[in-house]
Amino acid sequence: MLITGGTGTLAALTARHLAVTGRARQLLLVSRSGPAAAGAAAVAAGIAEAGAEARVTVADVTDRAAVAGLLAGLPQACPLTGVVHTAGSSTTASSVR
């Protein structure tokens, strides 16, 4: 499952919900700042605690070539099963766990 705006508050809440409910075991959190975003490590840790694997990566989803590259780099063993668009929130998820 790919979540845009992946280090924002809404993305963190959505990812945690997907992990806790068992609806996703592997999550790709995509944001313009990627792992350098404030709270990114905490978001990934919270998802891991909920039972899923989270990978935080950098990409601007408004850039068609960046998205194509992101999708082309997905491992065959982990196919894309869905996309949740949460980009646009201006807050970070450092306190969401």
RAFEN-V491663 format. One record per pair of residues at least 6 apart in sequence whose C-alpha atoms are under 8 Angstrom apart, sorted by the first residue. I is the first residue (numbers start at 1). J is the second residue. If there is no record, write none. Layout:
BEGIN
i = <I;I>
j = <J;J>
END
This chain:
BEGIN
i = <1;1;1;1;1;1;1;1;1;2;2;2;2;2;2;2;2;2;3;3;3;3;3;3;3;3;3;3;4;4;4;4;4;4;4;4;4;4;5;5;5;5;5;5;5;5;5;5;6;6;6;6;6;6;6;6;6;7;7;7;7;7;7;7;7;7;7;7;7;8;8;8;8;8;8;8;9;9;9;9;9;9;10;10;10;11;11;11;12;12;12;12;13;13;15;15;16;16;16;16;18;18;19;19;19;19;19;20;20;22;24;25;25;25;26;26;26;26;26;27;27;27;27;28;28;28;28;29;29;29;29;30;30;30;30;30;31;31;31;31;31;31;31;32;32;32;32;33;33;33;34;34;34;34;34;35;35;35;35;38;38;38;39;39;39;39;40;40;40;42;42;42;43;43;43;43;44;44;44;44;46;47;47;47;48;59;59;59;60;60;61;74>
j = <24;26;27;28;80;81;82;83;84;27;28;29;30;80;81;82;83;84;11;15;27;28;29;30;83;84;85;86;11;29;30;31;61;83;84;85;86;87;11;29;30;31;32;85;86;87;88;89;12;28;29;30;31;34;56;86;87;29;30;31;34;37;38;39;40;43;56;92;93;86;87;89;90;91;92;93;89;91;92;93;94;96;86;89;93;29;86;87;43;93;96;97;96;97;27;47;46;47;50;97;24;25;25;47;50;51;52;50;51;51;52;51;52;53;52;53;54;55;78;52;53;54;55;54;55;56;57;54;55;56;57;56;57;58;59;60;56;57;58;59;60;61;87;58;59;60;61;57;58;59;40;56;57;58;59;41;56;57;58;92;93;94;92;93;94;95;56;93;94;93;94;97;93;94;96;97;53;54;55;56;97;53;54;97;54;66;67;70;66;67;67;80>
END
